[in-house]
Amino acid sequence: MALKLKRRRELSTLRTEESRARWRLTIITVSCVLVILAALIVGLYFTIRMVNTKFFFCSGSLRFISIEKACDGKADCAGNEDEIACISKLRTNETYPVRLMGDRLVLQVLINEGGWRTVCADNWRTKHTRLTCQQLGYTASPRSTRVPVKSLLFNPHNAFATVSNDSTNSDIQSFLSVSDKCSSSSVVSVSCSDCGEVVGEDRVVGGEDTAIEHWPWQVSLQWNHQHVCGGALLSTSWIISAAHCFTSRTRDLSRWTVVLGQTQNTASRGVSVEMVVVHKDYSRLSNDFDIAMLKLTWPVTIGESILPVCLPPHQLSVKDMLVVTGWGLLKEKGELPSVLQKASVPLIDRSECSKPSVYGSAITPRMICAGFLEGNIDACQGDSGGPLVYLSSRWHLLGVVSWGVGCAREGKPGVYTNVSQLLDWIYTIMEVCVTGLCK
């Protein structure tokens, strides 16, 4: 009897071990299959990424062409597919007829028979404010206030424009007539968006970690989901950046996305780009007119970590330190940071920056210099296109990271695109594209 019980136990133990062995074999087999599948998926992902950097896929004719043939002005795909979504060099008028003056954003318009005129508050209505903001390329939060003439830092010299006409046209000039007096002794101040209204702080080389909530206009421009350049949000649909970010193989718009509202420098799902407009006079040799505008495929939602920066008014006086932000290299030939960096830098006088020992004649009117001549703190590769801002009641965009010799070298400060010199171009691009005439 005991022998039979023993044999039963041995058989039961043997079956248990066989069952465990089968389970181990099943787990090992499933694990191997999963590892192989994962390897295939990763391999396929990197293969697709590599192919995307070398070729453009013509979906209409189901064939690949060299990436160099995309956006070269010649149709290589059926239906001109490879030339549709490309960088534009839209030509604009030299002078935009509407501008905001000084820290108080006083409205001035260019009237053919009268030149630049400060707009008198007489008969000014909400509809005129809305129309002015639309003309400046904004559709959100139009506001206006009255400013006493005697409080202005500049003298209008009795050169006013007054609302005296009713018009069905879309430009504010059609409602105005020239006048040498202003009965209310007040002029119009206009604000067109909820921009720059955050509590800012007081790597970029020599910078420090910061959070996107302090600089919510900062964006990452990503090519195939990899950070390439910075940019700044101007409105719910428009980004401003540097023209040199969009040269050679980066001209195909389908590869670009804009990531907003994130402190971490990670490959993220961003907003696709409908259009990129590079200044028609941009020169890769001189870096002059280094500016570009990106129109997002759909408007973004404004919030704590996504907010536009203000464009500077004409004649903004800069007295305090500027701030540059970005995810660029922490030092020359160094590594990219994992989080957003910020650094405070002073504006350098043009006469100083144009000295032969610094940059000489390479500095044009479309450029400003900021940083320390002794080095140590500067923007660097990866910061290109990012914002240089100044606090004057609100944060204003003074510059766009453009170029420099090395990073944080002694005697070679950062050079930025001078935004105030290109306001006519910026406003024209936003207005023309709002009316659907971008392409």
C-alpha positions in Angstrom: 0.0 0.0 0.0 2.8 2.4 0.9 4.6 1.6 -2.4 1.5 2.5 -4.4 1.2 5.8 -2.5 4.8 6.5 -3.2 4.5 5.8 -6.9 1.4 8.1 -7.0 3.3 10.9 -5.4 6.2 10.4 -7.8 3.8 10.5 -10.8 2.1 13.6 -9.4 5.4 15.3 -8.9 6.5 14.4 -12.4 3.3 15.7 -13.9 3.8 19.0 -12.0 7.3 19.4 -13.2 6.2 18.7 -16.8 3.5 21.3 -16.5 5.9 23.8 -15.1 8.4 23.0 -17.9 5.6 23.6 -20.5 4.7 26.9 -18.9 8.4 27.9 -18.8 8.7 27.0 -22.5 5.6 28.9 -23.3 6.8 32.0 -21.4 10.2 31.8 -23.1 8.6 31.4 -26.5 6.2 34.3 -26.0 9.0 36.5 -24.6 11.2 35.7 -27.6 8.4 36.5 -30.0 7.7 39.8 -28.2 11.4 40.7 -28.2 11.6 40.0 -32.0 8.5 42.0 -32.6 9.8 44.9 -30.6 13.1 44.7 -32.5 11.3 44.7 -35.8 9.1 47.7 -34.7 12.2 49.7 -33.5 14.1 48.7 -36.7 11.1 49.8 -38.8 10.8 53.1 -36.9 14.5 54.0 -37.5 14.3 52.8 -41.1 11.3 55.1 -41.7 13.1 58.0 -40.0 16.2 57.4 -42.1 14.2 57.1 -45.3 12.3 60.3 -44.4 15.7 62.2 -44.2 16.7 61.0 -47.6 13.5 60.8 -49.7 10.2 62.4 -50.3 7.2 60.1 -50.8 4.8 61.0 -53.7 1.5 59.5 -52.4 -0.3 60.2 -55.7 2.1 58.1 -57.8 3.4 55.9 -55.0 7.1 56.5 -55.5 10.0 58.1 -53.7 12.1 61.0 -54.9 15.3 62.4 -53.5 14.6 64.9 -50.7 16.7 67.5 -52.6 14.1 67.5 -55.4 11.3 68.5 -53.0 10.7 72.2 -53.0 13.2 72.9 -55.8 10.7 74.7 -58.0 10.2 71.8 -60.3 7.3 69.3 -60.1 8.7 65.8 -59.7 5.5 64.2 -58.2 2.1 63.9 -59.9 -0.1 66.9 -59.2 2.9 69.1 -58.1 2.7 67.4 -54.7 6.4 67.9 -53.9 6.1 71.7 -54.5 2.8 72.5 -52.6 3.9 72.5 -49.0 7.1 74.4 -49.2 8.8 77.4 -47.7 7.5 80.7 -49.1 9.3 84.0 -49.8 6.3 86.2 -50.0 7.0 89.8 -51.2 5.6 92.6 -49.1 5.3 96.4 -49.2 8.2 98.2 -47.6 6.0 100.2 -45.1 3.1 98.9 -43.2 0.5 101.7 -42.8 -0.4 101.0 -39.1 1.9 101.1 -36.2 1.9 101.4 -32.4 4.3 103.9 -30.7 6.2 103.8 -27.5 5.5 102.0 -24.2 1.8 103.3 -24.3 1.1 101.7 -27.7 -0.3 104.9 -29.3 -1.9 104.3 -32.7 -0.5 105.9 -35.8 -1.6 105.4 -39.4 0.0 106.3 -42.7 -2.3 108.4 -44.8 -1.3 109.1 -48.4 -1.8 112.9 -48.3 -0.7 113.4 -44.8 2.1 111.0 -43.9 2.2 109.4 -40.5 -0.7 110.7 -38.2 -1.5 110.0 -34.6 -5.1 108.9 -34.2 -7.3 111.3 -32.2 -9.8 109.7 -29.8 -12.7 111.8 -31.2 -15.5 109.5 -32.5 -13.4 106.4 -31.9 -15.5 103.3 -31.3 -15.1 99.6 -30.5 -15.5 98.6 -34.1 -12.5 100.7 -35.0 -10.4 99.0 -32.4 -11.5 95.6 -33.6 -10.7 96.6 -37.2 -7.3 97.9 -36.3 -6.4 94.7 -34.5 -7.6 92.6 -37.4 -5.4 94.7 -39.7 -2.4 94.0 -37.5 -3.1 90.3 -37.8 -4.8 89.7 -34.5 -8.3 88.5 -33.8 -8.3 88.1 -30.0 -8.8 90.6 -27.2 -8.9 94.0 -29.0 -8.8 96.8 -26.5 -8.3 100.6 -26.7 -7.9 103.4 -24.2 -7.5 107.2 -24.3 -4.2 108.8 -23.6 -3.9 112.6 -23.0 -1.8 114.3 -25.6 0.1 116.3 -23.0 1.3 113.0 -21.4 3.0 111.7 -24.5 6.8 111.5 -24.7 6.6 112.5 -28.3 4.9 115.5 -29.9 2.3 114.8 -32.6 2.9 118.3 -33.9 -0.8 118.8 -34.6 -0.6 115.9 -37.2 -3.7 114.0 -36.3 -6.1 111.6 -38.0 -9.7 111.7 -36.9 -12.6 109.3 -37.5 -14.8 111.3 -39.9 -15.9 108.7 -42.5 -18.0 105.6 -42.6 -16.6 102.9 -44.8 -17.1 99.3 -45.8 -13.4 98.7 -46.4 -11.3 96.5 -44.3 -8.5 99.0 -43.5 -8.7 101.5 -40.7 -7.3 104.3 -42.9 -10.5 104.5 -44.9 -12.4 105.7 -41.8 -9.9 108.5 -41.0 -9.1 111.9 -42.3 -6.2 114.2 -41.7 -6.6 116.9 -39.1 -4.5 119.6 -37.5 -6.4 119.4 -34.2 -7.9 116.9 -31.7 -10.9 118.3 -29.8 -10.7 115.7 -27.0 -7.0 116.3 -26.5 -6.7 112.6 -26.2 -5.3 110.0 -28.7 -5.9 106.3 -29.1 -3.9 103.5 -27.4 -4.5 100.0 -28.8 -3.7 96.6 -27.4 -4.6 93.7 -29.6 -3.9 90.5 -27.7 -3.3 89.1 -24.2 0.4 89.0 -24.7 3.3 89.1 -22.3 1.2 89.1 -19.2 3.0 86.7 -17.0 5.1 86.9 -13.8 8.6 86.3 -15.3 11.7 85.5 -13.3 13.8 88.3 -12.2 21.1 77.1 -20.4 21.7 78.9 -23.0 25.5 79.0 -22.1 25.9 80.2 -18.5 22.1 80.1 -18.0 20.0 78.3 -15.5 17.0 76.0 -15.4 13.6 77.6 -15.8 10.0 76.6 -16.4 7.8 77.2 -19.5 5.2 79.0 -17.3 7.7 81.9 -16.9 8.3 82.1 -20.7 5.1 80.6 -22.2 5.7 82.0 -25.7 8.8 79.8 -26.0 8.3 77.0 -28.5 10.4 74.1 -29.9 10.6 73.7 -33.7 11.1 70.1 -34.4 12.1 68.4 -37.7 11.0 64.7 -37.7 10.2 65.1 -34.0 13.8 66.3 -33.1 14.4 69.8 -31.7 16.2 72.0 -34.3 15.4 75.6 -33.4 13.4 77.8 -31.0 10.7 80.2 -31.7 8.2 82.5 -30.1 4.4 82.5 -30.2 3.0 85.8 -31.5 -0.7 84.9 -31.6 -2.8 81.8 -31.5 -1.8 81.0 -35.1 1.6 82.5 -35.7 5.2 81.7 -34.6 8.3 83.8 -35.3 11.7 82.3 -35.7 14.9 82.6 -37.8 15.2 82.1 -41.5 18.4 80.1 -41.3 16.4 77.3 -39.6 14.7 76.6 -42.9 17.5 76.1 -45.4 18.5 73.1 -47.5 16.7 69.8 -46.6 14.4 71.4 -44.0 12.2 73.1 -46.6 9.5 70.4 -46.7 6.8 71.6 -44.3 5.3 68.1 -43.6 8.4 67.3 -41.5 8.0 70.3 -39.2 6.0 70.4 -35.9 5.8 73.0 -33.2 5.8 71.9 -29.6 4.3 74.4 -27.1 3.8 74.5 -23.4 6.6 72.1 -22.4 9.6 72.7 -20.1 11.3 69.4 -21.0 13.2 69.1 -24.3 11.7 65.9 -25.6 10.4 64.6 -28.9 6.7 65.4 -28.5 3.6 65.4 -30.6 3.3 69.0 -31.7 1.1 71.2 -33.9 1.7 70.8 -37.7 2.8 73.7 -39.8 0.6 75.1 -42.6 3.0 77.7 -44.0 6.5 79.0 -43.4 7.4 82.4 -44.8 11.1 83.4 -45.0 12.0 87.0 -45.6 12.7 87.5 -49.3 16.0 89.3 -48.6 17.5 86.8 -46.2 21.1 86.1 -47.0 22.9 83.0 -45.8 26.2 84.7 -46.4 25.6 87.9 -44.3 22.8 86.5 -42.0 20.9 89.7 -42.8 17.1 89.7 -42.6 17.3 86.4 -40.6 13.6 86.1 -39.9 10.7 83.7 -40.6 7.1 83.4 -39.8 5.2 80.0 -39.3 1.5 79.7 -39.6 0.1 76.8 -37.5 -2.4 74.4 -39.1 -4.9 75.2 -36.3 -5.0 77.8 -33.5 -3.6 76.9 -30.2 -5.5 77.3 -26.9 -4.0 80.0 -24.7 -3.3 79.0 -21.1 -0.8 79.2 -18.2 2.0 77.6 -20.2 1.0 78.8 -23.7 0.8 82.6 -24.2 1.9 85.0 -26.9 4.7 87.5 -26.5 4.1 91.1 -27.4 5.7 92.6 -30.5 7.7 95.7 -29.6 6.2 99.1 -30.4 8.1 101.6 -32.4 10.6 103.6 -30.3 10.6 101.3 -27.3 13.3 102.5 -24.8 15.4 99.6 -23.4 17.0 100.3 -20.0 17.1 97.0 -18.1 18.5 93.5 -18.8 17.1 91.3 -21.5 16.3 87.6 -21.2 17.1 84.9 -23.8 15.6 81.4 -23.5 16.0 78.1 -25.2 17.1 74.5 -25.3 20.5 75.2 -27.0 23.9 73.7 -26.1 25.0 74.3 -22.6 28.5 75.1 -23.9 30.2 75.3 -27.3 30.3 71.7 -28.7 28.6 70.6 -25.5 25.3 68.8 -24.8 21.7 69.8 -25.1 19.9 70.5 -21.8 16.9 68.4 -20.7 14.9 71.5 -19.5 14.4 75.0 -20.7 17.2 77.5 -19.9 17.2 81.2 -19.4 19.9 83.9 -19.1 19.9 87.6 -18.5 22.0 89.6 -20.9 22.5 93.4 -21.5 21.9 95.1 -24.8 25.2 96.1 -26.4 25.4 99.5 -28.1 25.6 99.2 -31.9 28.8 101.4 -32.0 30.5 98.9 -29.6 29.4 95.8 -31.4 30.4 97.3 -34.8 34.0 97.8 -33.7 36.6 95.9 -35.9 37.6 93.9 -32.8 34.1 92.6 -32.4 32.0 92.2 -35.5 32.8 95.3 -37.6 30.7 95.9 -40.7 28.9 92.5 -40.4 26.4 94.2 -38.1 23.5 95.6 -40.2 20.5 97.7 -39.1 18.5 94.4 -38.9 20.7 93.2 -36.1 21.3 93.9 -32.4 23.9 92.6 -30.1 23.3 91.4 -26.6 25.5 89.6 -24.0 28.8 90.2 -22.2 32.0 91.1 -24.0 33.9 89.1 -21.5 31.9 86.0 -22.6 30.6 83.3 -20.2 26.9 83.8 -21.0 25.4 83.5 -24.5 22.9 81.7 -26.7 24.3 78.7 -28.6 23.4 76.1 -31.3 19.8 74.9 -30.8 18.7 78.3 -29.4 18.5 79.7 -33.0 15.1 81.4 -33.7 14.4 81.7 -30.0 13.2 84.9 -28.2 15.2 87.7 -26.7 12.6 89.6 -24.6 12.4 92.8 -22.5 10.0 93.7 -19.7 8.2 97.0 -20.1 4.8 96.6 -18.4 4.6 93.5 -20.6 7.2 91.2 -22.1 8.2 92.4 -25.6 10.1 90.5 -28.2 13.2 92.6 -29.1 15.2 90.0 -30.9 15.4 86.5 -32.5 18.5 84.4 -31.9 20.5 84.6 -35.1 24.3 84.2 -35.1 27.6 84.7 -33.5 31.2 83.4 -33.5 31.2 80.4 -31.3 29.3 80.5 -28.0 30.1 82.8 -25.1 33.5 83.6 -26.4 35.3 86.7 -25.2 34.6 89.7 -27.5 32.1 87.8 -29.5 28.6 88.4 -28.1 25.3 87.0 -29.5 23.8 88.7 -32.5 20.0 88.8 -32.8 17.6 89.8 -35.5 16.3 93.3 -34.7 12.5 92.7 -34.6 11.6 96.4 -34.4 13.3 97.0 -37.8 11.1 94.3 -39.4 7.7 95.1 -37.9 6.4 96.2 -41.3 7.2 92.8 -42.7 5.8 90.9 -39.8 2.5 92.8 -39.7 2.1 92.4 -43.5 2.6 88.7 -43.4 0.0 88.3 -40.6 -2.5 90.5 -42.4 -2.1 89.0 -45.8 -2.4 85.4 -44.5 -5.5 86.3 -42.4 -7.2 87.3 -45.7 -6.1 84.1 -47.3 -3.5 85.5 -49.8 -0.4 83.9 -48.3 0.5 81.6 -51.2 
